[in-house]
Amino acid sequence: MNSITPKAHLFFHGEVQQRLGLLFTHLIAEMIADAAEFKFVWDNPHHADQLLSSSVFKDLPTKLDLTLADIDFLFLQVLRPLVEIHLSALEETPLETDLLREWGQAGHPVHALGLKTSLKTAIAALYQIFFQEYNTTYLPTLTGESSLFTDIVSNLLYLQNVLNELYTEPINKNAVPFQDLLLLFVGCYCSSDSYAEFWSLDDALAAYYWPCWHLLNTLLNIQC
């Protein structure tokens, strides 16, 4: 088992990143939707009653309270398959069935009781590694010294502050549509590797979107 421990660590962290990428896609999509709804109310205050929000941040484009509620619920949901295990001496799990079938197709004997018991032991040991990594790095708490969950919440708070400031920036009405392009940029930027792009989105807004928007207005001879 010691020989596969490093690979088990790599697999676990890689799988977590893949699954958190799905979570980040959802969080970013919700932020874009919230900002779009805010713009509708901003442009059509007389129709504000058509888009009622349960958020306490009704006057801001993004809704941090709703986003935190999402991450609090979804974080464990996306990681559950990696930290939830059901083993029984009396029946096989789907994982055991699949592995035994593959071994049988490869010509290996798979009906020995000792083999099946050893397989259960190996799966239990593998999940023990997963549990240790989860407890060390991914525990969903804000009180630990080092937790990816804390880093996600902190980055989310910073990112929403950036979006709120940019989205409500006073812009010349004749300029290239700032808010609409901002949402398009965020959506397109985070459409490839959401896990990596979630951490760099605020830098991308400062390094690419803001200067490119000004350059586009300059090329069109529009005063910002």
RODOFI-812175 format. One line per 4 residues: number of its first residue (from 1); their letters; for each residue x, y, z of N, C-alpha, C. Coordinates in nm, 3 decimals, always signed. Example, Ala and Ser with C-alpha at 12.3 -4.5 7.8 and 13.67 -1.06 7.14 Angstrom:
1 = AS = +1.319,-0.569,+0.780,+1.230,-0.450,+0.780,+1.320,-0.330,+0.780 ~ +1.285,-0.225,+0.708,+1.367,-0.106,+0.714,+1.290,+0.003,+0.787
END
This chain:
1 = MNSI = +0.082,-0.120,+0.000,+0.000,+0.000,+0.000,+0.086,+0.126,+0.000 ~ +0.205,+0.118,+0.065,+0.292,+0.235,+0.071,+0.335,+0.281,-0.067 ~ +0.346,+0.186,-0.161,+0.393,+0.222,-0.294,+0.292,+0.305,-0.371 ~ +0.163,+0.296,-0.339,+0.062,+0.371,-0.413,+0.015,+0.495,-0.338
5 = TPKA = +0.068,+0.516,-0.217,+0.025,+0.631,-0.139,+0.047,+0.764,-0.210 ~ +0.165,+0.790,-0.269,+0.183,+0.917,-0.342,+0.084,+0.934,-0.457 ~ +0.055,+0.825,-0.528,-0.042,+0.833,-0.637,-0.183,+0.859,-0.584 ~ -0.212,+0.803,-0.467,-0.343,+0.826,-0.406,-0.359,+0.973,-0.368
9 = HLFF = -0.252,+1.032,-0.317,-0.255,+1.174,-0.283,-0.279,+1.258,-0.408 ~ -0.204,+1.228,-0.514,-0.219,+1.304,-0.640,-0.359,+1.288,-0.697 ~ -0.411,+1.166,-0.694,-0.545,+1.141,-0.746,-0.649,+1.221,-0.668 ~ -0.638,+1.218,-0.536,-0.737,+1.284,-0.452,-0.737,+1.435,-0.479
13 = HGEV = -0.620,+1.497,-0.477,-0.614,+1.641,-0.497,-0.657,+1.679,-0.638 ~ -0.621,+1.597,-0.736,-0.664,+1.624,-0.874,-0.815,+1.613,-0.889 ~ -0.873,+1.512,-0.826,-1.018,+1.494,-0.833,-1.091,+1.605,-0.760 ~ -1.036,+1.649,-0.646,-1.097,+1.761,-0.573,-1.096,+1.887,-0.659
17 = QQRL = -0.986,+1.915,-0.725,-0.979,+2.034,-0.810,-1.081,+2.028,-0.923 ~ -1.096,+1.910,-0.982,-1.196,+1.894,-1.089,-1.336,+1.924,-1.035 ~ -1.365,+1.871,-0.918,-1.499,+1.888,-0.861,-1.521,+2.031,-0.813 ~ -1.419,+2.093,-0.756,-1.433,+2.232,-0.714,-1.445,+2.324,-0.834
21 = GLLF = -1.387,+2.284,-0.946,-1.405,+2.362,-1.068,-1.552,+2.372,-1.106 ~ -1.626,+2.264,-1.086,-1.771,+2.267,-1.111,-1.840,+2.363,-1.015 ~ -1.797,+2.361,-0.889,-1.854,+2.452,-0.789,-1.825,+2.597,-0.827 ~ -1.702,+2.625,-0.870,-1.666,+2.762,-0.907,-1.745,+2.808,-1.029
25 = THLI = -1.769,+2.717,-1.123,-1.851,+2.752,-1.240,-1.989,+2.798,-1.195 ~ -2.046,+2.725,-1.100,-2.179,+2.761,-1.048,-2.174,+2.897,-0.978 ~ -2.074,+2.919,-0.893,-2.065,+3.045,-0.818,-2.048,+3.164,-0.911 ~ -1.964,+3.150,-1.013,-1.942,+3.259,-1.108,-2.067,+3.285,-1.191
29 = AEMI = -2.135,+3.177,-1.231,-2.259,+3.193,-1.307,-2.365,+3.266,-1.224 ~ -2.371,+3.234,-1.095,-2.467,+3.302,-1.008,-2.432,+3.450,-0.992 ~ -2.303,+3.481,-0.984,-2.263,+3.621,-0.974,-2.301,+3.699,-1.100 ~ -2.281,+3.637,-1.216,-2.318,+3.701,-1.341,-2.469,+3.724,-1.347
33 = ADAA = -2.545,+3.624,-1.305,-2.692,+3.636,-1.306,-2.737,+3.746,-1.210 ~ -2.676,+3.752,-1.092,-2.713,+3.855,-0.995,-2.683,+3.995,-1.049 ~ -2.567,+4.009,-1.114,-2.530,+4.139,-1.170,-2.624,+4.179,-1.284 ~ -2.663,+4.081,-1.365,-2.756,+4.110,-1.475,-2.892,+4.154,-1.421
37 = EFKF = -2.939,+4.089,-1.316,-3.066,+4.129,-1.254,-3.055,+4.268,-1.192 ~ -2.940,+4.297,-1.131,-2.917,+4.429,-1.073,-2.924,+4.536,-1.182 ~ -2.864,+4.509,-1.297,-2.865,+4.606,-1.406,-3.007,+4.631,-1.457 ~ -3.087,+4.525,-1.462,-3.226,+4.542,-1.505,-3.300,+4.637,-1.411
41 = VWDN = -3.282,+4.616,-1.280,-3.349,+4.702,-1.181,-3.291,+4.843,-1.187 ~ -3.160,+4.851,-1.210,-3.092,+4.980,-1.220,-3.147,+5.061,-1.338 ~ -3.166,+4.993,-1.450,-3.216,+5.061,-1.571,-3.368,+5.077,-1.569 ~ -3.436,+4.992,-1.493,-3.583,+4.996,-1.491,-3.634,+4.994,-1.347
45 = PHHA = -3.608,+5.099,-1.271,-3.648,+5.099,-1.129,-3.798,+5.081,-1.109 ~ -3.879,+5.122,-1.208,-4.023,+5.108,-1.194,-4.069,+4.963,-1.209 ~ -3.977,+4.875,-1.253,-4.010,+4.732,-1.264,-3.933,+4.649,-1.159 ~ -3.883,+4.714,-1.057,-3.801,+4.644,-0.956,-3.878,+4.530,-0.889
49 = DQLL = -4.009,+4.545,-0.880,-4.089,+4.441,-0.813,-4.094,+4.311,-0.892 ~ -4.048,+4.314,-1.018,-4.048,+4.192,-1.099,-3.929,+4.102,-1.069 ~ -3.827,+4.156,-1.002,-3.708,+4.078,-0.969,-3.677,+4.094,-0.820 ~ -3.764,+4.045,-0.738,-3.743,+4.053,-0.594,-3.630,+3.959,-0.551
53 = SSSV = -3.551,+4.002,-0.455,-3.438,+3.922,-0.408,-3.447,+3.904,-0.257 ~ -3.408,+3.787,-0.212,-3.406,+3.759,-0.068,-3.276,+3.804,-0.003 ~ -3.183,+3.855,-0.084,-3.055,+3.899,-0.032,-3.069,+4.027,+0.049 ~ -2.980,+4.045,+0.147,-2.977,+4.171,+0.222,-2.896,+4.277,+0.146
57 = FKDL = -2.825,+4.233,+0.041,-2.744,+4.326,-0.039,-2.819,+4.365,-0.167 ~ -2.937,+4.417,-0.151,-3.020,+4.450,-0.266,-2.963,+4.563,-0.350 ~ -2.880,+4.648,-0.290,-2.826,+4.763,-0.361,-2.689,+4.736,-0.422 ~ -2.647,+4.610,-0.423,-2.518,+4.574,-0.482,-2.539,+4.473,-0.595
61 = PTKL = -2.453,+4.477,-0.697,-2.468,+4.384,-0.810,-2.458,+4.237,-0.768 ~ -2.360,+4.204,-0.681,-2.346,+4.066,-0.638,-2.405,+4.048,-0.499 ~ -2.446,+3.928,-0.468,-2.516,+3.898,-0.341,-2.432,+3.802,-0.259 ~ -2.343,+3.858,-0.177,-2.248,+3.775,-0.103,-2.318,+3.676,-0.011
65 = DLTL = -2.426,+3.717,+0.053,-2.493,+3.627,+0.147,-2.548,+3.503,+0.077 ~ -2.607,+3.522,-0.042,-2.660,+3.407,-0.116,-2.548,+3.318,-0.168 ~ -2.437,+3.381,-0.210,-2.323,+3.304,-0.259,-2.261,+3.221,-0.148 ~ -2.248,+3.278,-0.028,-2.192,+3.204,+0.085,-2.283,+3.088,+0.124
69 = ADID = -2.413,+3.107,+0.112,-2.507,+2.998,+0.142,-2.488,+2.885,+0.041 ~ -2.466,+2.921,-0.086,-2.442,+2.820,-0.190,-2.316,+2.740,-0.161 ~ -2.208,+2.811,-0.132,-2.081,+2.740,-0.112,-2.085,+2.655,+0.014 ~ -2.154,+2.702,+0.116,-2.165,+2.625,+0.240,-2.236,+2.493,+0.215
73 = FLFL = -2.336,+2.494,+0.128,-2.411,+2.372,+0.098,-2.341,+2.286,-0.007 ~ -2.291,+2.348,-0.114,-2.240,+2.272,-0.228,-2.100,+2.218,-0.208 ~ -2.021,+2.280,-0.122,-1.883,+2.237,-0.103,-1.876,+2.089,-0.065 ~ -1.953,+2.051,+0.035,-1.954,+1.911,+0.077,-2.021,+1.820,-0.025
77 = QVLR = -2.120,+1.874,-0.097,-2.190,+1.792,-0.195,-2.098,+1.747,-0.307 ~ -2.012,+1.837,-0.356,-1.926,+1.799,-0.468,-1.813,+1.707,-0.422 ~ -1.777,+1.714,-0.293,-1.669,+1.628,-0.242,-1.720,+1.497,-0.183 ~ -1.850,+1.485,-0.167,-1.906,+1.369,-0.098,-1.860,+1.234,-0.156
81 = PLVE = -1.858,+1.213,-0.289,-1.815,+1.082,-0.340,-1.673,+1.043,-0.300 ~ -1.589,+1.144,-0.267,-1.451,+1.115,-0.231,-1.433,+1.086,-0.083 ~ -1.530,+1.120,-0.003,-1.516,+1.102,+0.142,-1.630,+1.020,+0.202 ~ -1.707,+0.960,+0.117,-1.817,+0.875,+0.164,-1.793,+0.733,+0.116
85 = IHLS = -1.790,+0.639,+0.209,-1.759,+0.501,+0.175,-1.855,+0.408,+0.247 ~ -1.898,+0.302,+0.176,-1.985,+0.201,+0.235,-1.924,+0.064,+0.202 ~ -1.867,+0.000,+0.301,-1.808,-0.133,+0.283,-1.879,-0.232,+0.373 ~ -1.902,-0.351,+0.318,-1.968,-0.456,+0.395,-1.906,-0.590,+0.360
89 = ALEE = -1.890,-0.674,+0.460,-1.840,-0.809,+0.435,-1.943,-0.896,+0.367 ~ -2.069,-0.849,+0.364,-2.178,-0.931,+0.313,-2.217,-0.899,+0.169 ~ -2.172,-0.784,+0.118,-2.209,-0.749,-0.019,-2.100,-0.663,-0.082 ~ -2.105,-0.656,-0.215,-2.006,-0.579,-0.290,-2.060,-0.440,-0.323
93 = TPLE = -1.973,-0.344,-0.318,-2.008,-0.209,-0.362,-1.994,-0.202,-0.514 ~ -2.054,-0.103,-0.579,-2.035,-0.088,-0.725,-1.889,-0.081,-0.765 ~ -1.805,-0.016,-0.683,-1.661,-0.009,-0.714,-1.599,-0.148,-0.715 ~ -1.631,-0.228,-0.613,-1.577,-0.364,-0.608,-1.626,-0.446,-0.727
97 = TDLL = -1.752,-0.435,-0.760,-1.808,-0.510,-0.873,-1.737,-0.474,-1.002 ~ -1.713,-0.345,-1.024,-1.646,-0.301,-1.147,-1.502,-0.353,-1.153 ~ -1.431,-0.344,-1.041,-1.292,-0.390,-1.039,-1.283,-0.540,-1.061 ~ -1.369,-0.616,-0.994,-1.368,-0.762,-1.011,-1.403,-0.802,-1.154
101 = REWG = -1.496,-0.729,-1.216,-1.532,-0.759,-1.354,-1.415,-0.733,-1.449 ~ -1.345,-0.621,-1.427,-1.229,-0.589,-1.511,-1.119,-0.692,-1.493 ~ -1.094,-0.735,-1.369,-0.993,-0.837,-1.346,-1.033,-0.968,-1.411 ~ -1.161,-1.003,-1.402,-1.208,-1.126,-1.464,-1.193,-1.122,-1.615
105 = QAGH = -1.222,-1.008,-1.676,-1.208,-0.993,-1.821,-1.062,-1.001,-1.863 ~ -0.973,-0.967,-1.772,-0.830,-0.974,-1.801,-0.774,-1.114,-1.777 ~ -0.860,-1.208,-1.736,-0.818,-1.346,-1.719,-0.774,-1.384,-1.579 ~ -0.798,-1.297,-1.481,-0.756,-1.327,-1.345,-0.871,-1.394,-1.269
109 = PVHA = -0.841,-1.489,-1.180,-0.947,-1.550,-1.098,-0.999,-1.449,-0.996 ~ -1.129,-1.437,-0.986,-1.185,-1.333,-0.901,-1.287,-1.387,-0.800 ~ -1.300,-1.515,-0.789,-1.403,-1.570,-0.702,-1.352,-1.611,-0.564 ~ -1.221,-1.602,-0.543,-1.165,-1.641,-0.413,-1.208,-1.542,-0.305
113 = LGLK = -1.252,-1.593,-0.192,-1.297,-1.507,-0.083,-1.183,-1.421,-0.030 ~ -1.062,-1.476,-0.026,-0.946,-1.401,+0.023,-0.917,-1.280,-0.064 ~ -0.933,-1.295,-0.196,-0.911,-1.183,-0.288,-1.012,-1.072,-0.263 ~ -1.137,-1.109,-0.247,-1.242,-1.010,-0.225,-1.222,-0.937,-0.093
117 = TSLK = -1.176,-1.010,+0.009,-1.150,-0.946,+0.139,-1.032,-0.851,+0.129 ~ -0.929,-0.891,+0.055,-0.811,-0.805,+0.037,-0.849,-0.679,-0.040 ~ -0.941,-0.692,-0.134,-0.986,-0.577,-0.210,-1.057,-0.477,-0.119 ~ -1.142,-0.529,-0.032,-1.210,-0.440,+0.063,-1.110,-0.369,+0.153
121 = TAIA = -1.008,-0.441,+0.196,-0.906,-0.383,+0.283,-0.831,-0.272,+0.210 ~ -0.799,-0.296,+0.083,-0.727,-0.196,+0.004,-0.811,-0.071,-0.018 ~ -0.941,-0.091,-0.043,-1.031,+0.024,-0.063,-1.042,+0.105,+0.065 ~ -1.053,+0.035,+0.177,-1.061,+0.105,+0.306,-0.934,+0.185,+0.332
125 = ALYQ = -0.818,+0.127,+0.299,-0.690,+0.198,+0.318,-0.681,+0.319,+0.226 ~ -0.732,+0.304,+0.105,-0.731,+0.416,+0.010,-0.817,+0.532,+0.061 ~ -0.933,+0.499,+0.112,-1.021,+0.603,+0.164,-0.965,+0.666,+0.292 ~ -0.886,+0.590,+0.366,-0.822,+0.648,+0.484,-0.726,+0.760,+0.443
129 = IFFQ = -0.657,+0.739,+0.331,-0.570,+0.845,+0.278,-0.654,+0.965,+0.237 ~ -0.768,+0.939,+0.172,-0.857,+1.048,+0.131,-0.907,+1.126,+0.253 ~ -0.945,+1.054,+0.359,-0.994,+1.120,+0.480,-0.887,+1.209,+0.541 ~ -0.764,+1.160,+0.544,-0.655,+1.238,+0.602,-0.631,+1.366,+0.523
133 = EYNT = -0.633,+1.357,+0.390,-0.612,+1.474,+0.306,-0.729,+1.572,+0.319 ~ -0.848,+1.519,+0.328,-0.966,+1.603,+0.347,-0.958,+1.678,+0.479 ~ -0.921,+1.608,+0.584,-0.914,+1.669,+0.717,-0.803,+1.774,+0.723 ~ -0.694,+1.752,+0.650,-0.580,+1.843,+0.654,-0.602,+1.967,+0.569
137 = TYLP = -0.664,+1.951,+0.451,-0.666,+2.059,+0.353,-0.804,+2.113,+0.320 ~ -0.905,+2.029,+0.323,-1.034,+2.069,+0.266,-1.149,+2.076,+0.368 ~ -1.118,+2.069,+0.494,-1.225,+2.075,+0.594,-1.300,+2.208,+0.581 ~ -1.433,+2.205,+0.566,-1.510,+2.329,+0.544,-1.530,+2.409,+0.672
141 = TLTG = -1.425,+2.473,+0.716,-1.433,+2.554,+0.838,-1.355,+2.682,+0.818 ~ -1.394,+2.787,+0.887,-1.325,+2.915,+0.880,-1.236,+2.937,+1.002 ~ -1.225,+2.837,+1.088,-1.150,+2.853,+1.212,-1.014,+2.786,+1.209 ~ -0.987,+2.704,+1.107,-0.859,+2.635,+1.100,-0.746,+2.727,+1.057
145 = ESSL = -0.621,+2.685,+1.087,-0.506,+2.765,+1.049,-0.487,+2.765,+0.898 ~ -0.511,+2.651,+0.835,-0.491,+2.640,+0.691,-0.604,+2.557,+0.631 ~ -0.684,+2.620,+0.547,-0.796,+2.549,+0.487,-0.827,+2.610,+0.351 ~ -0.841,+2.525,+0.251,-0.876,+2.575,+0.119,-1.013,+2.641,+0.122
149 = FTDI = -1.101,+2.591,+0.207,-1.235,+2.650,+0.220,-1.224,+2.797,+0.261 ~ -1.137,+2.826,+0.356,-1.115,+2.966,+0.397,-1.062,+3.048,+0.282 ~ -0.968,+2.992,+0.205,-0.911,+3.063,+0.090,-1.020,+3.091,-0.014 ~ -1.110,+2.996,-0.035,-1.217,+3.015,-0.134,-1.308,+3.129,-0.091
153 = VSNL = -1.349,+3.129,+0.036,-1.437,+3.234,+0.087,-1.369,+3.371,+0.078 ~ -1.240,+3.377,+0.114,-1.166,+3.504,+0.108,-1.156,+3.555,-0.035 ~ -1.124,+3.465,-0.128,-1.113,+3.505,-0.268,-1.248,+3.548,-0.324 ~ -1.353,+3.479,-0.282,-1.487,+3.512,-0.326,-1.528,+3.652,-0.277
157 = LYLQ = -1.495,+3.682,-0.153,-1.525,+3.814,-0.097,-1.451,+3.923,-0.173 ~ -1.324,+3.901,-0.199,-1.245,+4.000,-0.272,-1.297,+4.017,-0.414 ~ -1.327,+3.905,-0.480,-1.375,+3.909,-0.617,-1.508,+3.983,-0.627 ~ -1.598,+3.958,-0.534,-1.727,+4.026,-0.539,-1.712,+4.175,-0.512
161 = NVLN = -1.619,+4.213,-0.424,-1.593,+4.355,-0.402,-1.542,+4.423,-0.528 ~ -1.453,+4.354,-0.600,-1.400,+4.408,-0.726,-1.512,+4.426,-0.828 ~ -1.595,+4.323,-0.842,-1.706,+4.330,-0.939,-1.806,+4.439,-0.901 ~ -1.835,+4.452,-0.773,-1.929,+4.555,-0.730,-1.877,+4.695,-0.761
165 = ELYT = -1.747,+4.718,-0.737,-1.689,+4.849,-0.765,-1.685,+4.878,-0.914 ~ -1.644,+4.778,-0.993,-1.636,+4.799,-1.138,-1.775,+4.819,-1.198 ~ -1.869,+4.738,-1.153,-2.001,+4.739,-1.215,-2.075,+4.869,-1.188 ~ -2.046,+4.934,-1.077,-2.116,+5.059,-1.044,-2.030,+5.182,-1.074
169 = EPIN = -1.920,+5.162,-1.147,-1.833,+5.273,-1.185,-1.908,+5.368,-1.278 ~ -1.908,+5.500,-1.249,-1.975,+5.595,-1.339,-1.908,+5.595,-1.476 ~ -1.986,+5.572,-1.580,-1.934,+5.560,-1.716,-2.010,+5.655,-1.808 ~ -1.937,+5.716,-1.900,-1.999,+5.799,-2.003,-2.100,+5.716,-2.081
173 = KNAV = -2.222,+5.768,-2.095,-2.327,+5.692,-2.165,-2.293,+5.664,-2.310 ~ -2.203,+5.744,-2.368,-2.164,+5.723,-2.507,-2.051,+5.622,-2.522 ~ -1.995,+5.578,-2.411,-1.883,+5.484,-2.416,-1.931,+5.345,-2.453 ~ -1.833,+5.260,-2.487,-1.864,+5.120,-2.514,-1.929,+5.059,-2.390
177 = PFQD = -2.040,+4.984,-2.404,-2.112,+4.930,-2.287,-2.020,+4.858,-2.189 ~ -2.001,+4.919,-2.076,-1.903,+4.869,-1.979,-1.955,+4.747,-1.904 ~ -2.075,+4.760,-1.846,-2.128,+4.652,-1.763,-2.153,+4.525,-1.844 ~ -2.210,+4.541,-1.964,-2.241,+4.424,-2.046,-2.113,+4.350,-2.085
181 = LLLL = -2.011,+4.424,-2.128,-1.885,+4.360,-2.166,-1.814,+4.299,-2.046 ~ -1.832,+4.361,-1.930,-1.772,+4.307,-1.808,-1.825,+4.167,-1.778 ~ -1.956,+4.150,-1.788,-2.015,+4.018,-1.763,-1.973,+3.918,-1.869 ~ -1.966,+3.963,-1.995,-1.920,+3.874,-2.102,-1.776,+3.830,-2.078
185 = FVGC = -1.693,+3.924,-2.034,-1.552,+3.892,-2.008,-1.541,+3.788,-1.897 ~ -1.613,+3.809,-1.788,-1.607,+3.716,-1.675,-1.652,+3.577,-1.718 ~ -1.764,+3.571,-1.792,-1.815,+3.442,-1.836,-1.720,+3.370,-1.930 ~ -1.662,+3.444,-2.025,-1.571,+3.383,-2.122,-1.439,+3.343,-2.058
189 = YCSS = -1.390,+3.429,-1.968,-1.261,+3.400,-1.904,-1.268,+3.272,-1.822 ~ -1.382,+3.247,-1.760,-1.396,+3.131,-1.672,-1.462,+3.012,-1.741 ~ -1.449,+3.004,-1.873,-1.518,+2.898,-1.947,-1.428,+2.779,-1.979 ~ -1.301,+2.784,-1.939,-1.209,+2.676,-1.974,-1.171,+2.593,-1.852
193 = DSYA = -1.091,+2.650,-1.762,-1.047,+2.582,-1.640,-1.095,+2.663,-1.521 ~ -1.216,+2.639,-1.477,-1.277,+2.723,-1.374,-1.200,+2.720,-1.243 ~ -1.136,+2.608,-1.212,-1.062,+2.602,-1.086,-0.947,+2.702,-1.087 ~ -0.866,+2.701,-1.191,-0.752,+2.793,-1.199,-0.798,+2.936,-1.219
197 = EFWS = -0.900,+2.954,-1.303,-0.943,+3.089,-1.339,-1.015,+3.160,-1.224 ~ -1.075,+3.084,-1.134,-1.139,+3.144,-1.017,-1.039,+3.224,-0.935 ~ -0.916,+3.173,-0.924,-0.814,+3.237,-0.840,-0.750,+3.356,-0.910 ~ -0.757,+3.363,-1.041,-0.688,+3.470,-1.114,-0.782,+3.571,-1.179
201 = LDDA = -0.913,+3.557,-1.157,-1.009,+3.643,-1.225,-0.991,+3.790,-1.190 ~ -0.969,+3.820,-1.062,-0.954,+3.961,-1.023,-0.832,+4.023,-1.089 ~ -0.721,+3.947,-1.098,-0.602,+3.997,-1.167,-0.629,+4.017,-1.316 ~ -0.706,+3.926,-1.375,-0.737,+3.938,-1.518,-0.822,+4.062,-1.546
205 = LAAY = -0.914,+4.093,-1.455,-0.996,+4.213,-1.473,-0.910,+4.339,-1.473 ~ -0.811,+4.342,-1.382,-0.725,+4.459,-1.372,-0.624,+4.465,-1.487 ~ -0.571,+4.349,-1.526,-0.463,+4.347,-1.626,-0.514,+4.349,-1.770 ~ -0.635,+4.298,-1.793,-0.684,+4.284,-1.930,-0.812,+4.363,-1.957
209 = YWPC = -0.915,+4.339,-1.877,-1.043,+4.399,-1.911,-1.040,+4.551,-1.904 ~ -0.997,+4.603,-1.791,-0.999,+4.748,-1.771,-0.916,+4.822,-1.876 ~ -0.789,+4.788,-1.900,-0.711,+4.859,-2.002,-0.764,+4.836,-2.144 ~ -0.814,+4.715,-2.172,-0.866,+4.688,-2.308,-0.993,+4.767,-2.335
213 = WHLL = -1.076,+4.784,-2.233,-1.198,+4.863,-2.252,-1.162,+5.009,-2.281 ~ -1.064,+5.063,-2.209,-1.021,+5.201,-2.234,-0.959,+5.213,-2.374 ~ -0.881,+5.115,-2.414,-0.819,+5.118,-2.546,-0.925,+5.114,-2.655 ~ -1.028,+5.032,-2.637,-1.135,+5.021,-2.734,-1.207,+5.156,-2.750
217 = NTLL = -1.231,+5.224,-2.640,-1.295,+5.357,-2.648,-1.203,+5.457,-2.716 ~ -1.072,+5.447,-2.690,-0.977,+5.537,-2.754,-0.976,+5.517,-2.905 ~ -0.975,+5.393,-2.947,-0.975,+5.362,-3.090,-1.102,+5.413,-3.159 ~ -1.211,+5.416,-3.083,-1.339,+5.463,-3.139,-1.359,+5.615,-3.115
221 = NIQC = -1.253,+5.678,-3.060,-1.259,+5.822,-3.031,-1.374,+5.858,-2.938 ~ -1.392,+5.774,-2.836,-1.499,+5.799,-2.738,-1.434,+5.842,-2.607 ~ -1.483,+5.949,-2.551,-1.432,+5.999,-2.424,-1.495,+5.922,-2.309 ~ -1.412,+5.855,-2.227,-1.464,+5.779,-2.112,-1.496,+5.875,-1.999
END
